[in-house]
Amino acid sequence: MRGVHDMGGLQAGPVERVEHDYQLWEKRVDALMVLLSRKRRFTVDELRKGIESLPGDAYDRLTYYERWISSITSALIHRGTITIDELRAKLADIERRPDGPKAGTP
Amino acid sequence: MMDNISHSHEGPDPHAPRPDHDDTLTHHKRLEIAVRELLIEKGILTADEIREAVERMDARGPHLGAKLVAKAWVDPAFKARLLENGSAAAEEAGVQMDQPTRLIVVENTPQVHNLVVCTLCSCYPRMVLGIPPDWYKSRAYRSRAVHEPRAVLAEFGTQLADEATVRVHDSTADMRYLVLPMRPKGTEGLDEAGLAALVTRDSMIGVTTL
């Protein structure tokens, strides 16, 4: 069966020539991918497997780097690099930070 | 909120914290912060490594591909090496590959026009062009480039001679294609740097010509 990611040859509308400047958080997702694969903590195939496993509606709804961070997160949990409990605790901690989005900037 | 970068010296300070421009904290932005902080706490990554990786990506862009194209135009021996083994020739020209993926350079001629796509995801010659534009990753481009490339080219304002063959290259994680566009007429007097300035990103993806 054709996966949602496998769209070559399908009908589609005109190419909208949109571009945007990548936000810092998107570049950091990219950096995580590059560094984790260099350290052999993660592979490009795992990234793709995670993205291709997204349900069709999620695949279309998420932006490019939203798909990446979803995939990276599941792979790291699957590998045992981080645990779900650690992730939950960290997300709750981020939620409690008074200065919101700025808090995570290194 | 720019107050964090007020200590910068002459020119941009490479170590200054960068403003985020992110005014809303979405679920996925939270995930990025959480995963990054956990990896740093566990000693798997450092904040410096992450910042340096962002800076390395920021430094990449179409000027690198343009440099290879201009060099190939003026140096036939280099062009032969570039077409033979793109990764090795790029390294030779001082462009760092630092990825195990192969760079494959395909040459446009009056008879053959090349177009690059990645139907399955968004594989792109990042090492020589930087991060891909949004349209390259779009459903429309990925779906249609392989079965109606001329229609897609027309949307980019590119008209080819009827007798020209259009060759579409579908990239993978292991193979990244770069188009070597044809050198524009009337550029005989230009040096390598002058020629490089003429080479556009889109011409190296193959959606436009020069």
Boltz contact constraints between the chains, C-beta under 6 A:
constraints:
  - contact:
      token1: [A, 5]
      token2: [B, 120]
      max_distance: 6.0
  - contact:
      token1: [A, 6]
      token2: [B, 120]
      max_distance: 6.0
  - contact:
      token1: [A, 7]
      token2: [B, 139]
      max_distance: 6.0
  - contact:
      token1: [A, 7]
      token2: [B, 142]
      max_distance: 6.0
  - contact:
      token1: [A, 7]
      token2: [B, 143]
      max_distance: 6.0
  - contact:
      token1: [A, 8]
      token2: [B, 119]
      max_distance: 6.0
  - contact:
      token1: [A, 8]
      token2: [B, 146]
      max_distance: 6.0
  - contact:
      token1: [A, 9]
      token2: [B, 146]
      max_distance: 6.0
  - contact:
      token1: [A, 9]
      token2: [B, 147]
      max_distance: 6.0
  - contact:
      token1: [A, 10]
      token2: [B, 143]
      max_distance: 6.0
  - contact:
      token1: [A, 12]
      token2: [B, 139]
      max_distance: 6.0
  - contact:
      token1: [A, 12]
      token2: [B, 140]
      max_distance: 6.0
  - contact:
      token1: [A, 12]
      token2: [B, 143]
      max_distance: 6.0
  - contact:
      token1: [A, 12]
      token2: [B, 144]
      max_distance: 6.0
  - contact:
      token1: [A, 13]
      token2: [B, 140]
      max_distance: 6.0
  - contact:
      token1: [A, 14]
      token2: [B, 155]
      max_distance: 6.0
  - contact:
      token1: [A, 15]
      token2: [B, 135]
      max_distance: 6.0
  - contact:
      token1: [A, 15]
      token2: [B, 140]
      max_distance: 6.0
  - contact:
      token1: [A, 15]
      token2: [B, 141]
      max_distance: 6.0
  - contact:
      token1: [A, 15]
      token2: [B, 152]
      max_distance: 6.0
  - contact:
      token1: [A, 15]
      token2: [B, 155]
      max_distance: 6.0
  - contact:
      token1: [A, 17]
      token2: [B, 135]
      max_distance: 6.0
  - contact:
      token1: [A, 18]
      token2: [B, 134]
      max_distance: 6.0
  - contact:
      token1: [A, 18]
      token2: [B, 135]
      max_distance: 6.0
  - contact:
      token1: [A, 19]
      token2: [B, 133]
      max_distance: 6.0
  - contact:
      token1: [A, 19]
      token2: [B, 134]
      max_distance: 6.0
  - contact:
      token1: [A, 22]
      token2: [B, 131]
      max_distance: 6.0
  - contact:
      token1: [A, 23]
      token2: [B, 21]
      max_distance: 6.0
  - contact:
      token1: [A, 23]
      token2: [B, 22]
      max_distance: 6.0
  - contact:
      token1: [A, 24]
      token2: [B, 18]
      max_distance: 6.0
  - contact:
      token1: [A, 24]
      token2: [B, 20]
      max_distance: 6.0
  - contact:
      token1: [A, 25]
      token2: [B, 22]
      max_distance: 6.0
  - contact:
      token1: [A, 25]
      token2: [B, 29]
      max_distance: 6.0
  - contact:
      token1: [A, 25]
      token2: [B, 32]
      max_distance: 6.0
  - contact:
      token1: [A, 27]
      token2: [B, 54]
      max_distance: 6.0
  - contact:
      token1: [A, 28]
      token2: [B, 32]
      max_distance: 6.0
  - contact:
      token1: [A, 29]
      token2: [B, 32]
      max_distance: 6.0
  - contact:
      token1: [A, 30]
      token2: [B, 57]
      max_distance: 6.0
  - contact:
      token1: [A, 31]
      token2: [B, 50]
      max_distance: 6.0
  - contact:
      token1: [A, 31]
      token2: [B, 53]
      max_distance: 6.0
  - contact:
      token1: [A, 31]
      token2: [B, 54]
      max_distance: 6.0
  - contact:
      token1: [A, 34]
      token2: [B, 53]
      max_distance: 6.0
  - contact:
      token1: [A, 35]
      token2: [B, 45]
      max_distance: 6.0
  - contact:
      token1: [A, 35]
      token2: [B, 49]
      max_distance: 6.0
  - contact:
      token1: [A, 35]
      token2: [B, 53]
      max_distance: 6.0
  - contact:
      token1: [A, 44]
      token2: [B, 173]
      max_distance: 6.0
  - contact:
      token1: [A, 64]
      token2: [B, 137]
      max_distance: 6.0
  - contact:
      token1: [A, 66]
      token2: [B, 28]
      max_distance: 6.0
  - contact:
      token1: [A, 69]
      token2: [B, 28]
      max_distance: 6.0
  - contact:
      token1: [A, 69]
      token2: [B, 31]
      max_distance: 6.0
  - contact:
      token1: [A, 69]
      token2: [B, 32]
      max_distance: 6.0
  - contact:
      token1: [A, 73]
      token2: [B, 31]
      max_distance: 6.0
  - contact:
      token1: [A, 73]
      token2: [B, 35]
      max_distance: 6.0
  - contact:
      token1: [A, 82]
      token2: [B, 38]
      max_distance: 6.0
  - contact:
      token1: [A, 86]
      token2: [B, 38]
      max_distance: 6.0
  - contact:
      token1: [A, 87]
      token2: [B, 34]
      max_distance: 6.0
  - contact:
      token1: [A, 90]
      token2: [B, 34]
      max_distance: 6.0
  - contact:
      token1: [A, 90]
      token2: [B, 38]
      max_distance: 6.0
  - contact:
      token1: [A, 91]
      token2: [B, 30]
      max_distance: 6.0
  - contact:
      token1: [A, 91]
      token2: [B, 34]
      max_distance: 6.0
  - contact:
      token1: [A, 94]
      token2: [B, 30]
      max_distance: 6.0
  - contact:
      token1: [A, 94]
      token2: [B, 33]
      max_distance: 6.0
  - contact:
      token1: [A, 100]
      token2: [B, 25]
      max_distance: 6.0
  - contact:
      token1: [A, 101]
      token2: [B, 22]
      max_distance: 6.0
  - contact:
      token1: [A, 101]
      token2: [B, 25]
      max_distance: 6.0
  - contact:
      token1: [A, 104]
      token2: [B, 33]
      max_distance: 6.0
  - contact:
      token1: [A, 105]
      token2: [B, 17]
      max_distance: 6.0
  - contact:
      token1: [A, 105]
      token2: [B, 20]
      max_distance: 6.0
  - contact:
      token1: [A, 106]
      token2: [B, 47]
      max_distance: 6.0
